Amino acid sequence: MAPGGAAPGGGVNGWPIPKAFHTKWAASGTVSTCSLVAVSTPETTTATNDPDLFDKVVNLSKRRGIVFQSAEIYGGFRSTYDYGPIGVLLLRNVKDAWWRSMVQERHDVVGVDTAILTPPAVFEASGHLANFTDPLVDCKKCNERFREDQLDDPTTCPNCEAVGSFTEARAFNLMFKTQAGPIEGSGADVYLRPETAQGIFTNFMNVLNTSRKKPPFGIAQIGKSFRNEITPGNFVFRTREFEQMEMEFFVPPAEASQWYEYWCNERYQWYVDLGIPAEELRMRPHDADELSHYSSDTSDVEFLFPWGWGELEGVANRGDFDLTQHAEHSKERIEYFDQAKGEKYVPHVIEPAAGATRSMMAFLMSAYDEEVVNDDTRTVLRLDHRLAPYKVAVLPLSKKDTLTPTAHEVFDMVKVRYQADYDETQSIGKRYARQDEIGTPYCITVDFDTLEDRAVTVRERDTREQDRVSIDQLPAYLQERLG
């Protein structure tokens, strides 16, 4: 979003808050006095009338090259997945859309890319060594492990159905530890980061001094994080290796509540703008007993998956905890000097933290559709064109040499601006079906008439309507529809 004037109902430092969101939460007593985004929060936990949606999306992912089980030829490795030719494009488009909205289209956010391997001192300061744990229980009958807080019945094992077979819950630290360098020992211990945030906090002064920004401003990054989840599952929703899209927004302490409200609004609207219906989303404020010890307010953007509501992103008011802790443990000065006011302060932090892989899965689930066309079931991914893996597919009607040069000419023309596919195998109907299943917005058919009139047939994915467009006008035609 570009900067603008104050919207009706107020704004924050020139950044408008949409008027539609100026109502209070229906939830009571668990958030601060600032008004937060009012969104649909249906009570149902069933996202679709199709009970097989989850299996259909998983099968489509394997069949069309979106997601594969990692090391599948060796039996697979639990909770790890590889992204195929279509999946890597879709995931990249999700990340690009986030980066565009959070960094490129703003004047007050910059980016970084920080290291995955992190020394223990960082996580001692952040509290991860002491507090980044889940309650772990073991079943004494089948030896399976579970998170106690995720059991439907804390007395019954969901694997073997034994009653009263669980051990006492114990804290299980979720961080992966490894060794750095050739010498073993505690001095060489390092951790794979469980979140991308700490690299941002430890670089706060570096970015402040080199970017010439001043609060309120943000530092964003996209990167891999690792958590040794006790019970991973639901496909790519909960895995031990995943990608995060995080931004830490540093603000004057007195403005923290306003910016928290602003970012709740912005982050909810991002998913709606990219095509997820509002009835499949909600913004859920954390109850008081859910809040992290450093957080005064946290809300989750949740999507209605086939199994129920699941978190896509959290927005947290972290206060000054992180910068204060790192300043104390590192003995370095971490603060901002406001020359206009002649005072120093430690900025407070508003953190929108999204899961890239979870978001991709939500967009897949929401876009999946089936319809009956001429007595056949047509599967189509109705993805927003900004997320679609391929924007355009070029399909010569025949593999005959007479069509190939012109088809390649058209492909060379569109591939410069758009991620494009070229497919000349099987019937044109089957090729349309393949492109529908991976969400390609437009298919361009080069036929024998093209050799005479220098025009192609452009088919739109959702309506299946077709236009005859001259090759010379094709770039302008596509730009009007795809940007």
GUDOMAR-802842 format. One record per residue (C-alpha): residue in one letter; x, y, z. Coordinates in Angstrom, 2 decimals, decimal comma. Layout:
# residues N
R type       u       v       w
R    A       X       Y       Z
...
***
This chain:
# residues 483
R type       u       v       w
R    M    0,00    0,00    0,00
R    A    1,29    3,44   -0,87
R    P    1,21    6,22    1,74
R    G   -1,87    8,39    1,80
R    G   -3,75   10,89    3,86
R    A   -5,64   10,10    7,00
R    A   -8,67    7,95    6,34
R    P  -12,04    8,51    7,99
R    G  -11,69    7,32   11,56
R    G   -8,02    8,22   11,77
R    G   -4,69    6,85   10,63
R    V   -1,15    6,35   11,83
R    N    1,52    8,81   10,70
R    G   -0,11    9,31    7,32
R    W   -0,85    5,63    6,72
R    P   -4,63    5,22    6,52
R    I   -6,64    2,62    8,40
R    P   -9,59    1,46    6,28
R    K  -12,90    2,85    7,52
R    A  -14,52   -0,57    7,31
R    F  -12,28   -1,83   10,09
R    H  -13,05    0,81   12,72
R    T  -15,16   -1,36   14,97
R    K  -14,20   -3,16   18,12
R    W  -13,56   -6,83   18,59
R    A  -16,49   -8,97   19,54
R    A  -14,14  -10,72   21,93
R    S  -14,19   -9,25   25,40
R    G  -11,53   -8,32   27,86
R    T   -8,51   -9,88   26,15
R    V   -7,11   -7,00   24,11
R    S   -6,06   -3,43   24,64
R    T   -8,42   -0,51   24,34
R    C   -7,42    0,25   20,73
R    S  -10,06   -0,78   18,20
R    L   -9,09   -3,73   16,07
R    V  -10,14   -5,15   12,77
R    A  -13,65   -6,56   12,89
R    V  -13,82   -9,68   10,76
R    S  -16,05  -12,63   10,17
R    T  -15,55  -15,24   12,88
R    P  -18,01  -18,03   12,15
R    E  -18,41  -20,69   14,78
R    T  -18,31  -23,59   12,33
R    T  -15,13  -25,62   12,04
R    T  -15,93  -27,13    8,64
R    A  -14,49  -25,09    5,78
R    T  -16,16  -26,88    2,91
R    N  -19,02  -29,15    1,98
R    D  -16,46  -31,42    0,34
R    P  -15,05  -33,74    3,03
R    D  -12,38  -34,95    0,59
R    L  -10,89  -31,53   -0,15
R    F   -7,70  -32,19    1,82
R    D   -7,00  -35,45   -0,02
R    K   -7,83  -33,88   -3,38
R    V   -5,36  -31,04   -2,85
R    V   -2,64  -33,42   -1,66
R    N   -3,20  -35,66   -4,68
R    L   -3,22  -32,69   -7,04
R    S    0,03  -31,49   -5,49
R    K    1,74  -34,78   -6,28
R    R    0,16  -35,24   -9,71
R    R    0,93  -31,75  -10,99
R    G    4,34  -31,18   -9,44
R    I    3,42  -28,83   -6,61
R    V    4,73  -30,71   -3,56
R    F    6,56  -34,04   -3,25
R    Q    7,44  -36,08   -0,18
R    S   11,13  -35,49    0,54
R    A   13,40  -38,48   -0,21
R    E   10,38  -40,41   -1,45
R    I   12,48  -43,05   -3,25
R    Y   13,90  -43,98    0,18
R    G   10,52  -44,20    1,82
R    G   10,23  -40,51    2,59
R    F   11,39  -38,44    5,55
R    R    8,62  -37,47    7,91
R    S    7,55  -33,83    7,96
R    T    9,82  -32,70    5,12
R    Y    8,65  -31,82    1,63
R    D   10,18  -30,80   -1,67
R    Y    8,54  -28,26   -3,96
R    G    8,24  -29,31   -7,60
R    P    8,26  -27,21  -10,79
R    I    4,79  -25,78  -10,11
R    G    5,10  -25,56   -6,34
R    V    8,35  -23,61   -6,41
R    L    6,71  -20,99   -8,66
R    L    3,59  -20,77   -6,49
R    L    5,61  -20,47   -3,28
R    R    7,85  -17,85   -4,86
R    N    4,81  -15,85   -5,96
R    V    3,40  -15,90   -2,43
R    K    6,71  -14,61   -1,09
R    D    7,00  -12,02   -3,85
R    A    3,47  -10,76   -3,12
R    W    4,36  -10,42    0,56
R    W    7,63   -8,63   -0,22
R    R    5,93   -6,30   -2,65
R    S    3,29   -5,24   -0,12
R    M    5,61   -5,10    2,89
R    V    8,79   -3,59    1,40
R    Q    8,60   -2,53   -2,25
R    E    5,39   -0,49   -1,99
R    R    6,34    1,20    1,29
R    H    8,83    3,92    2,20
R    D    9,24    2,84    5,82
R    V   10,36   -0,82    5,59
R    V   13,71   -2,24    4,47
R    G   14,88   -5,82    4,05
R    V   17,63   -8,04    5,41
R    D   18,70  -11,66    5,03
R    T   20,31  -12,99    8,19
R    A   22,15  -16,22    9,02
R    I   20,43  -19,49    9,85
R    L   23,19  -20,74   12,16
R    T   23,04  -18,77   15,40
R    P   25,24  -18,80   18,55
R    P   23,64  -19,81   21,87
R    A   24,13  -16,31   23,34
R    V   21,43  -14,94   21,05
R    F   18,87  -17,48   22,22
R    E   19,88  -17,13   25,84
R    A   19,08  -13,43   25,58
R    S   15,83  -13,99   23,69
R    G   14,62  -16,63   26,17
R    H   14,48  -19,46   23,63
R    L   16,88  -21,66   25,56
R    A   14,70  -21,48   28,65
R    N   11,19  -20,98   27,29
R    F   10,90  -22,26   23,72
R    T    9,29  -25,54   24,72
R    D    6,18  -27,65   24,21
R    P    4,70  -30,11   26,75
R    L    5,77  -33,61   25,67
R    V    4,14  -36,87   26,79
R    D    5,03  -40,45   25,86
R    C    2,61  -43,36   25,60
R    K    4,07  -46,17   27,70
R    K    2,22  -48,77   25,63
R    C    3,05  -47,84   22,00
R    N    5,99  -45,46   22,68
R    E    4,51  -42,69   20,48
R    R    5,09  -39,07   21,50
R    F    2,53  -36,26   21,53
R    R    2,09  -32,62   22,47
R    E   -0,10  -32,74   25,54
R    D   -1,85  -29,47   24,69
R    Q   -2,96  -30,83   21,28
R    L   -4,55  -34,05   22,52
R    D   -8,33  -34,20   22,18
R    D   -8,40  -36,41   25,29
R    P   -5,33  -36,04   27,55
R    T   -6,05  -39,44   29,11
R    T   -6,30  -41,55   25,91
R    C   -3,56  -42,28   23,36
R    P   -4,84  -41,47   19,83
R    N   -2,47  -44,06   18,34
R    C   -3,21  -47,21   20,37
R    E   -6,25  -45,98   22,36
R    A   -4,66  -46,96   25,66
R    V   -6,17  -45,11   28,62
R    G   -3,98  -43,64   31,35
R    S   -0,77  -44,67   29,57
R    F    0,87  -41,25   29,26
R    T    3,97  -40,21   31,16
R    E    4,06  -36,95   33,07
R    A    4,40  -33,98   30,71
R    R    7,89  -32,52   30,42
R    A    9,24  -29,46   28,66
R    F   10,70  -30,27   25,24
R    N   12,87  -27,60   23,61
R    L   12,00  -27,21   19,94
R    M   15,34  -25,90   18,70
R    F   17,73  -27,98   16,60
R    K   21,30  -27,98   17,94
R    T   24,37  -28,71   15,84
R    Q   28,15  -28,23   15,89
R    A   30,03  -25,47   14,07
R    G   33,67  -26,01   13,14
R    P   35,94  -29,03   13,49
R    I   36,13  -29,09   17,30
R    E   33,39  -30,77   19,29
R    G   32,31  -29,37   22,63
R    S   30,00  -26,84   24,18
R    G   32,02  -23,94   22,81
R    A   31,11  -25,01   19,27
R    D   27,38  -25,48   19,86
R    V   25,09  -23,53   17,54
R    Y   21,40  -23,67   16,77
R    L   19,31  -23,58   13,65
R    R   17,13  -20,54   14,11
R    P   13,53  -21,31   15,15
R    E   12,38  -17,91   13,81
R    T   13,84  -15,21   11,61
R    A   13,14  -12,43   14,11
R    Q   16,29  -12,61   16,25
R    G   18,58  -11,83   13,31
R    I   16,56   -8,66   12,79
R    F   16,84   -7,61   16,42
R    T   20,60   -8,20   16,60
R    N   21,02   -6,09   13,45
R    F   18,77   -3,25   14,58
R    M   21,59   -0,74   15,14
R    N   23,35   -1,77   11,91
R    V   20,19   -1,12    9,89
R    L   19,32    2,05   11,81
R    N   22,76    3,55   11,11
R    T   23,02    2,50    7,46
R    S   19,46    2,90    6,16
R    R   18,89    6,40    7,56
R    K   15,45    5,33    8,73
R    K   13,92    6,41   12,00
R    P   11,00    5,04   14,02
R    P    8,41    4,20   12,98
R    F   10,12    1,90   10,47
R    G   10,36   -1,81    9,82
R    I   12,90   -4,49    8,93
R    A   11,60   -7,45    6,95
R    Q   12,98  -10,77    5,85
R    I   11,93  -14,07    4,32
R    G   13,82  -17,21    5,22
R    K   13,97  -20,76    6,50
R    S   13,32  -21,60   10,15
R    F   13,52  -24,91   11,95
R    R   11,53  -26,34   14,84
R    N   11,72  -29,87   16,15
R    E    7,94  -30,26   16,27
R    I    6,69  -33,12   18,44
R    T    3,68  -33,84   16,26
R    P    4,08  -32,44   12,74
R    G    1,25  -33,07   10,34
R    N   -1,50  -31,86    8,01
R    F    0,74  -31,91    4,94
R    V    2,87  -28,73    4,76
R    F    0,91  -26,95    7,51
R    R    3,14  -28,09   10,38
R    T    6,65  -29,17    9,45
R    R   10,07  -29,08   11,06
R    E   11,59  -27,04    8,23
R    F    9,54  -24,12    6,92
R    E    9,75  -20,59    5,55
R    Q    8,68  -17,48    7,38
R    M    7,82  -13,98    6,20
R    E    8,49  -11,72    9,18
R    M    8,68   -8,01    9,75
R    E    9,67   -6,17   12,92
R    F    8,20   -2,67   13,01
R    F    9,99   -0,37   15,46
R    V    7,86    2,44   16,86
R    P    7,93    5,12   19,58
R    P    6,49    3,53   22,74
R    A    3,45    5,83   22,81
R    E    2,43    4,75   19,28
R    A    2,60    0,97   19,80
R    S   -1,13    0,39   20,25
R    Q   -2,01    2,39   17,14
R    W    0,50    0,51   15,00
R    Y   -0,64   -2,82   16,38
R    E   -4,16   -2,00   15,21
R    Y   -2,85   -0,86   11,85
R    W   -0,88   -4,05   11,19
R    C   -3,77   -6,30   12,25
R    N   -5,87   -4,57    9,61
R    E   -3,19   -4,65    6,93
R    R   -2,26   -8,28    7,32
R    Y   -5,83   -9,56    7,36
R    Q   -6,64   -7,55    4,25
R    W   -3,58   -8,92    2,39
R    Y   -5,11  -12,41    2,27
R    V   -8,49  -11,06    1,18
R    D   -6,91   -8,97   -1,58
R    L   -5,19  -12,08   -2,93
R    G   -8,41  -14,00   -3,26
R    I   -9,28  -15,78    0,00
R    P  -12,97  -15,10    0,79
R    A  -13,57  -13,24    4,04
R    E  -15,75  -16,08    5,36
R    E  -12,72  -18,39    5,25
R    L  -10,62  -16,03    7,40
R    R  -10,77  -14,62   10,87
R    M   -8,58  -12,51   13,13
R    R   -8,47  -14,16   16,55
R    P   -7,10  -12,24   19,57
R    H   -5,17  -14,34   22,06
R    D   -6,67  -14,88   25,47
R    A   -4,68  -13,57   28,41
R    D   -3,35  -17,03   29,28
R    E   -2,16  -17,54   25,67
R    L   -0,01  -14,42   25,46
R    S    3,75  -14,79   25,38
R    H    5,41  -13,29   28,44
R    Y    6,73  -10,36   26,39
R    S    3,49   -9,62   24,51
R    S    0,77   -7,19   25,59
R    D   -1,40   -8,06   22,56
R    T   -1,30  -10,80   19,95
R    S   -3,82  -11,73   17,27
R    D   -3,70  -14,54   14,71
R    V   -4,92  -14,46   11,13
R    E   -6,57  -17,88   10,81
R    F   -7,83  -19,80    7,78
R    L  -10,64  -22,33    7,83
R    F   -8,84  -25,50    6,69
R    P  -10,75  -28,77    6,15
R    W   -9,79  -29,82    9,69
R    G  -10,73  -26,47   11,26
R    W   -9,17  -23,09   11,98
R    G   -5,40  -22,90   11,57
R    E   -2,98  -20,00   12,06
R    L   -1,45  -18,36    8,99
R    E    0,11  -15,38   10,70
R    G    0,51  -13,77   14,09
R    V    0,61  -10,04   14,80
R    A    2,18   -9,26   18,16
R    N    2,90   -6,18   20,23
R    R    6,25   -7,30   21,68
R    G    7,00   -4,10   23,60
R    D   10,71   -3,37   24,11
R    F   11,52   -6,87   25,39
R    D   13,73   -8,01   22,51
R    L   15,94   -4,96   22,13
R    T   16,28   -4,57   25,89
R    Q   17,28   -8,20   26,34
R    H   19,90   -8,09   23,59
R    A   21,29   -4,82   24,93
R    E   21,60   -6,29   28,41
R    H   23,23   -9,54   27,32
R    S   25,54   -8,08   24,66
R    K   26,49   -5,00   26,70
R    E   25,94   -2,94   23,56
R    R   23,86    0,22   23,21
R    I   20,57   -0,52   21,40
R    E   18,38    2,56   21,36
R    Y   17,22    5,45   19,22
R    F   18,05    9,12   19,82
R    D   15,25   11,47   18,78
R    Q   17,06   14,68   17,89
R    A   13,86   16,70   17,59
R    K   12,87   15,88   21,17
R    G   16,39   15,49   22,54
R    E   15,60   12,13   24,12
R    K   16,67    8,52   23,84
R    Y   14,32    5,55   23,94
R    V   14,17    1,86   23,18
R    P   11,60    1,38   20,40
R    H    8,68   -0,95   20,90
R    V    8,12   -3,64   18,30
R    I    5,04   -4,71   16,35
R    E    5,67   -8,04   14,65
R    P    3,59   -9,47   11,78
R    A    4,99  -12,99   11,28
R    A    3,51  -15,18    8,53
R    G    4,22  -18,71    7,37
R    A    5,03  -18,77    3,65
R    T    4,32  -22,48    3,26
R    R    1,14  -22,29    5,35
R    S   -0,07  -19,32    3,34
R    M    0,62  -21,17    0,09
R    M   -1,42  -24,10    1,37
R    A   -4,32  -21,82    2,29
R    F   -4,30  -20,21   -1,15
R    L   -4,31  -23,72   -2,69
R    M   -7,20  -24,90   -0,53
R    S   -9,25  -21,78   -1,16
R    A   -8,63  -21,78   -4,93
R    Y   -9,42  -25,47   -5,53
R    D  -12,71  -25,91   -7,37
R    E  -14,57  -28,56   -9,35
R    E  -17,39  -28,06  -11,84
R    V  -19,22  -30,29  -14,29
R    V  -18,66  -29,35  -17,94
R    N  -20,21  -31,54  -20,67
R    D  -20,75  -34,37  -18,16
R    D  -17,07  -34,27  -17,13
R    T  -15,70  -32,97  -13,85
R    R  -13,37  -30,04  -14,44
R    T  -10,78  -29,27  -11,77
R    V   -9,50  -25,72  -11,66
R    L   -7,33  -23,67   -9,34
R    R   -8,93  -20,23   -9,29
R    L   -5,79  -18,52   -8,07
R    D   -5,35  -14,78   -8,23
R    H   -3,22  -14,16  -11,32
R    R   -0,46  -12,69   -9,14
R    L   -0,06  -16,07   -7,44
R    A   -0,57  -18,35  -10,45
R    P    2,60  -20,38  -11,18
R    Y    2,29  -19,77  -14,91
R    K    0,53  -16,66  -16,11
R    V    0,33  -17,84  -19,72
R    A    0,59  -21,14  -21,60
R    V    1,34  -21,33  -25,32
R    L   -0,32  -24,32  -26,96
R    P    0,28  -25,03  -30,66
R    L   -2,72  -26,91  -32,02
R    S   -0,39  -29,41  -33,67
R    K    3,24  -30,48  -33,43
R    K    3,58  -30,07  -37,19
R    D    6,62  -28,10  -38,31
R    T    4,36  -25,57  -40,01
R    L    3,07  -24,32  -36,62
R    T    6,19  -24,69  -34,50
R    P    8,08  -21,56  -35,64
R    T    5,09  -19,28  -35,02
R    A    4,33  -20,93  -31,66
R    H    7,93  -20,37  -30,58
R    E    7,68  -16,76  -31,76
R    V    4,63  -16,23  -29,53
R    F    6,28  -17,99  -26,59
R    D    9,44  -15,88  -26,95
R    M    7,24  -12,78  -26,96
R    V    5,33  -13,54  -23,74
R    K    8,09  -15,21  -21,70
R    V   10,01  -11,93  -21,44
R    R    7,30  -10,43  -19,22
R    Y    5,45  -13,44  -17,79
R    Q    6,31  -16,87  -16,43
R    A    5,04  -18,97  -19,31
R    D    4,63  -22,63  -20,22
R    Y    4,92  -24,27  -23,64
R    D    2,99  -27,51  -24,18
R    E    2,46  -29,37  -27,46
R    T    1,60  -32,89  -26,28
R    Q   -1,84  -34,58  -26,31
R    S   -5,14  -33,06  -27,42
R    I   -5,88  -29,38  -26,92
R    G   -8,66  -30,30  -24,48
R    K   -6,31  -32,28  -22,25
R    R   -3,76  -29,48  -22,36
R    Y   -6,42  -26,97  -21,30
R    A   -7,31  -29,31  -18,42
R    R   -3,69  -29,48  -17,27
R    Q   -3,38  -25,71  -17,26
R    D   -6,70  -25,34  -15,40
R    E   -5,45  -27,69  -12,68
R    I   -2,35  -25,59  -12,03
R    G   -4,22  -22,28  -12,20
R    T   -2,86  -20,77  -15,45
R    P   -5,05  -17,70  -16,16
R    Y   -4,62  -17,60  -19,95
R    C   -3,93  -20,20  -22,64
R    I   -2,82  -19,06  -26,10
R    T   -3,57  -21,46  -28,94
R    V   -1,63  -21,16  -32,17
R    D   -3,66  -22,83  -34,94
R    F   -3,45  -23,17  -38,71
R    D   -5,47  -19,98  -39,20
R    T   -2,66  -18,17  -37,39
R    L   -0,47  -18,71  -40,42
R    E   -2,97  -16,75  -42,49
R    D   -4,30  -14,02  -40,17
R    R   -1,40  -13,66  -37,69
R    A   -3,87  -14,04  -34,80
R    V   -4,14  -16,49  -31,89
R    T   -6,97  -17,74  -29,69
R    V   -6,70  -16,66  -26,03
R    R   -8,74  -18,70  -23,54
R    E   -9,50  -17,42  -20,02
R    R   -9,29  -19,97  -17,22
R    D  -12,36  -19,25  -15,10
R    T  -14,95  -18,45  -17,76
R    R  -13,41  -20,51  -20,57
R    E  -14,28  -17,64  -22,89
R    Q  -12,07  -17,22  -25,96
R    D  -10,89  -14,13  -27,83
R    R   -9,18  -13,93  -31,17
R    V   -6,21  -11,58  -30,77
R    S   -3,62  -10,53  -33,31
R    I   -0,07  -11,41  -32,36
R    D    0,92   -7,74  -32,57
R    Q   -1,77   -6,83  -30,01
R    L   -1,07   -9,78  -27,69
R    P    1,32   -7,93  -25,30
R    A   -1,19   -5,13  -24,76
R    Y   -4,05   -7,65  -24,33
R    L   -2,17   -9,53  -21,63
R    Q   -0,88   -6,44  -19,89
R    E   -4,42   -5,11  -19,50
R    R   -5,41   -8,33  -17,73
R    L   -2,25   -9,42  -15,95
R    G   -0,43   -6,16  -15,43
***
